[in-house]
Amino acid sequence: MQENIARWRALPAEEKQRIRWEVIPTRAAQSMAFEGEPVDEEVLRKMHARDTLMSYAFLKAS
């Protein structure tokens, strides 16, 4: 476990942010399933990808 922590801490900030962003659909699907409201993780991934593109376009236009 200490090795994992050391590897995480050694990553550049941008890589940490990318990883955090990519796991959002998985964590949301797990949370919803835990609450008894399962959802297709692929649907969440598509929504997340769409929102990511929209956010990027907005930031680029600003």
Secondary structure, 3 states (H helix, E strand, C coil): CHHHHHHHHHCCHHHHHHHHHHCHHHHHHHHHHHCCCCCCHHHHHHHHHHHHHHHHHHHHHC
